[in-house]
Amino acid sequence: MAVPNPARFRVMKIWKVMVVTTMLAVLPLARGYGASVMEDASLSHRKQGAAKPVQTQARGGAGTGTAEISQPAVLITADEMVHDQDLGTVTARGHVEIDYADRIVLADTVNYNTTLDVVTASGNVSILEPDGSVMFSSFAELTGDLKDAFVRDVRILLSDHSRLAGVSAKRTAGDRNEVTKGVYSPCNLCKEDPSQPPLWQIKAVRIIHDEPAQQIEYHDAKIEAMGVPVFYTPYLSHPDPTVTRRSGLLTPTWGASSTVGAFVRTPYFVDLGPSTDLTFTPTTTTNQGMVFGGGYGQRFTTGEVKLDGSVTRNNKDNVYSHIFGLSQFDLDDTWRTGLQVQRVSNDTYLQRYKFPVTDPYLTTHGTIEGFSSRSYAALEGYSFQSLHTADVPSTAPIVLPLATYDFVGEPASNGGFWNAAASSATVDQKHLAKSSRASVGGGWTLPHTTSDGSVLEFNAGVRSDGYYVEKSQRSDGSPYNGTISRIYPETSLMWRFPLTRSDESTRQVIEPIVQGVVSPRGGNSVKIPNLDSANLEFDDTNLFSHSRFTGYDRVETGPRVNYGINYNIFDSHPGGAGLTALLGESLRVNNDRLFAPGTGLDNHLSDYVGRVDFMPYGNLNFLYRFRLNQNDLSVRSNEISTGIGPKALHLDAGYIFIRQNVTEGTEFFGDREQGSLSLTSAMTQHWKVGLNTVVDMTSMGGPLSEGIAFTYEDECLIFMANIARYFTYSTYVQSGYSMLMNVVFKTLGEVPLQSNF
């Protein structure tokens, strides 16, 4: 019978075995500690990344002692393990897994040479790094601490699921990968034919991933689109997936317009800290010289600050500039303060130099406001700047100060509750009227539901206003300077009686609503300038409002009754069809000419207002809002919008008509009629196309804008193209075509292009 060599032994099991004492004797963790470590140390399952102390017992003739050495623990599992003491090797086969110092190696076979301190892994090799990236290969040679490695036929999956691949790779110090003849791409391969090149990729002679620097570098690189080279550069770099922000040049924006010519905007981002950044954005134009812009942002524990601005001197030595600022800070758990600044030196500057602007006016606003469980207080100031060339800057109002306080009391046992409010404002239109107002009021509300199902709500309140005005116009046109006051009491009672009916398929609710409001006549002295209540629109949204005016300067007076009927019907099944409708009008006892002609409230009986919202199923919706003349049912205003179809082919259509209107304090405008149409199609999983147009449908009208847009998006690329034609114009902003293109290489950057012609 053969005698086994005591220097060679084999451990075999059907299931995976955990190797404990043996591997401690040969891995770097145990080197230098001798047999005592093998005798006293043990390993167990642990969470990844934890450090386990190894106990070592020192032995000698004079006495004993203990020392605790904190070292990363090693966990190895395998189907089979062989330790050859003569050759100084340990070989593990079958589903081998080594977990050491937050790094995991998986392979079919792993061999460790104790003399050379070299680990070789072959067959389905995977190396999982602490940053979440995974390296795949058929063969890898590593040092004993698994930090240095040489890998053949390497493939690396980064933490953001982008990929690196190459002929070979060398890993140094556990944090630097150098790939030879490599390729990088975040794009998925074609499922039908994986041999096809990805949508875009970067090929380079050398690709270096420096983890401490969080940078990926390419040497002798070319960018390919669908396998076709489109760009070459001797050097290219970008942050790795672990970077959220870093100083550097951002993607430039190229474009052209008829006013500034060709231009290029090159922003440079400066990371000043984890919560602070600065951006320099110079813009070079062919017709108007340089535009110097920039932005600053900083976040604090209790708030943030953002600044953005620009300045330029054009070829006629005219200086233009703009500044946008925003800040908000929490002073404590109750109070916060904020400031918004928007100013521009010229009303067409932003449009001319292609800065983003969405509103027809700019607002500067400062506020201090406080919140509690049942009250709100604020102190504010406003200043406006119009971007319309026809507006006179000297008439833009300044509102300073504007103070507000609102309080709602706790409900009593019967449900009733008190409320109080106070407000003051000074509105200065410079060369026009100036008004200083102080208001205080309060009221009581009592809701109640009767035994027959009627829902009642009673309100009683009073408000007192005091004014000091300058340059107010009397009815005869003469100016007035002085004080005016008024007291405005009001009571109201609303009655609702919801009637419901349900069956197996539908649920219906019919609800008649009647609201009576009583207040004294008068109170709207011509000595009080109308500075905050000039904009008035009567529709279904304010049918049951106590006052249709938007501000304090005008109050709705006299007895009046608002009434209507609300109808709802819904499919009982979730996601089923539904319809809601409202129709109503208002009756005024006195016709005191408070409302201007055309508002729908200038007679005893108001116009009819209503709404129909129909949702037959998920891919169709229809909304119709209207106001009809009370005498002959002629249309005063119409608003129609509908959406039809799924994402594969979806149509949105809109139509609005407003009869000519004259409101106190505003200029006359004629009939307005406008239609819009938008058709979008998600043609495939990645492609979407859209068409849109807006048309002025009056007799002297025509198209206002029309455009087409394309969008492509997948896991690694976004391509957007938008071509539009505008038929409106203003000074320096001419009608014509606008083209916007943007190619976003995910994980790499974007290439925007903007043009107006």
ABEGO torsion letter per residue (X at the ends): XBBBBAABBBBBBABBBBBBAAAAAABAAABGAEAAAAAABBBBBBBBGBBBBBBBBBBBAAEBBBBBBBBBBBBBBBABBBBBAAAGBBBBBEGBBBBBGGBBBBBABBBBBAAAGBBBBBEGBBBBBAAGBBBBBABBBBBAAGABBBBBGBBBBBAAGBBBBBABBBBBGGABBBBBGBBBBABBBBAABAABBBABBBBBABBBBBAAAGBBBBBGBBBBBGGBBABBBABBBBBBAABABBBEBBBBBBBBBAAAEBBBBBBBBBBAEAABBBBBBBBBBAAAEBBBBBBBBBBBAAEBBBBBBBBBBBAAGBBBBBBBBBBBBBABAABBBBBBBBBBABAAAAAAAGBBBABABBBBBBBBBBBBAABBBBBBBBBBBBABAABBAAABBBBOBBBBBBBBBBBBAAGBBBBBBBBBBBBBAGABBBBBBBBBBBBBBBBBBBAAGBBBBBBBBBBBBBBBBBGBBBAAGBBBBEBBBBBBBBBBBBBBBBBBBBBAABBBBBBBBBBBBBBBBEGBBAABBBAAAABBBBBAAAAABABABABAABBBBEBBBBBBBBBBBBBABBGBBBBBBBBBBBBBABBAGABBBGAGAABABBBBBBBBBBBABAABBBBBBBBBBAAAGBBABBBBBBBBEBAABBBBBBBBBBBBBBBBGBBBBBBBBBBBBBBBBBABAABBBBBBBBBBABAABEBABBBBBBBBBBAABBBBBBBBBBABBBBGBBBEBBBBBBBBBBGAEBBBBBBBX
